[in-house]
């Protein structure tokens, strides 16, 4: 008979497998390395990522540790509240990131925010982006707010926050955005780019931000974080 800690997690195990695979890919880890870190069999890790497998809490905890994340994140918890609700760690240092370090953090792509001037004022719109030749690429609706910002100055921001370890980073790109009109380039993007925007729909207008500046900061802890379920103060 299983103990409380070994009972199968009630969340959809298929979702867990997808989150494990996604986190592993984001970290650039092989299945073998994740298995070694967690003390699990590499075949089990592969099976978990591709099949709906019930997972015990202790196994999930080992996977979370191996992937430098939390059980809550692997279960998909906390998706309806903003990050940063844990109490800030007062023993931290903030360092500037050099351009190379900034691009390293952007290089894998993901979701960022484009900040631009719209008729109603400043807006920040999320986009699913990719990096190519030190430029930012994303797709949008030809008649949408993002497309109408063509040939203007914009900012592009990406950040990451790890509440468990009280670490985080933020990268800001300033530049000029334009519509990619070269048909050969568009065909190449469509063949080689990663999956399109999460929002779906007809978003076949490619935009490119050519940076004029890039900067970033990283928060590094100098002591153990203090966890708290309440909302913290100013970041």
LINGI-V217015 format. One record per residue. RES is the residue in one letter. SS is DSSP state (A for helix, B for strand, O for the rest). BURIAL is I if it has 9 or more other C-alpha atoms within 8 Angstrom, else O. Layout:
BEGIN
res=(RES,RES)
ss=(SS,SS)
burial=(BURIAL,BURIAL)
END
This chain:
BEGIN
res=(X,X,X,X,X,X,X,X,X,X,X,X,X,X,X,X,X,X,X,X,X,X,X,X,X,X,X,X,X,X,X,X,X,X,X,X,X,X,X,X,X,X,X,X,X,X,X,X,X,X,X,X,X,X,X,X,X,X,X,X,X,X,X,X,X,X,X,X,X,X,X,X,X,X,X,X,X,X,X,X,X,X,X,X,X,X,X,X,X,X,X,X,X,X,X,X,X,X,X,X,X,X,X,X,X,X,X,X,X,X,X,X,X,X,X,X,X,X,X,X,X,X,X,X,X,X,X,X,X,X,X,X,X,X,X,X,X,X,X,X,X,X,X,X,X,X,X,X,X,X,X,X,X,X,X,X,X,X,X,X,X,X,X,X,X,X,X,X,X,X,X,X,X,X,X,X,X,X,X,X,X,X,X,X,X,X,X,X,X,X,X,X,X,X,X,X,X,X,X,X,X,X,X,X,X,X,X,X,X,X,X,X,X,X,X,X,X,X,X,X,X,X,X,X,X,X,X,X,X,X,X,X,X,X,X)
ss=(O,O,O,A,A,A,O,B,O,O,O,O,A,A,A,A,A,A,A,A,A,A,A,A,A,A,A,O,O,O,A,A,A,A,A,A,A,A,O,O,O,A,A,A,A,A,A,A,A,A,O,O,O,O,O,B,A,A,A,A,A,A,A,A,A,A,O,O,O,O,A,A,A,A,O,O,O,O,O,O,O,O,O,O,O,O,O,O,O,O,O,B,B,B,B,B,B,O,A,A,A,A,A,A,A,A,O,O,O,B,B,B,B,B,B,B,B,B,O,O,B,B,B,B,B,B,B,B,B,B,B,B,O,O,B,B,B,B,B,B,O,O,O,O,A,A,A,A,O,O,O,B,B,B,B,B,B,B,B,B,B,B,O,O,O,O,B,B,B,B,B,B,B,B,B,B,B,B,B,O,O,O,A,A,A,A,A,A,A,A,A,A,O,O,O,O,O,O,O,O,O,O,O,O,B,B,B,B,B,B,B,B,B,B,B,B,B,B,B,B,B,O,O,O,O,O,O,O,O,O,O,O,O,O,O)
burial=(O,O,O,O,O,I,I,O,I,O,O,O,I,I,I,I,I,I,I,I,I,O,I,I,I,O,O,O,I,O,I,O,O,I,I,I,O,I,O,I,O,I,O,O,I,I,I,I,I,I,O,I,I,O,I,I,I,O,O,I,I,I,I,I,I,I,I,O,I,I,I,O,I,I,I,O,O,O,O,O,O,O,O,I,I,I,I,I,I,O,I,I,O,O,O,O,I,O,I,O,O,I,I,O,O,I,O,I,I,O,I,I,I,I,I,I,I,I,O,O,O,O,O,O,O,O,I,I,I,I,I,O,O,O,I,I,I,I,I,I,I,O,O,O,O,I,I,O,I,I,O,O,I,I,I,I,I,I,I,O,I,I,I,I,O,I,I,I,I,I,I,I,I,I,I,I,I,I,I,I,O,O,O,O,I,I,O,O,O,O,O,O,O,O,O,O,I,O,O,O,O,O,I,O,I,I,I,I,I,I,I,O,O,I,I,I,I,I,I,I,I,O,O,O,I,O,O,O,O,O,I,I,O,O,O)
END
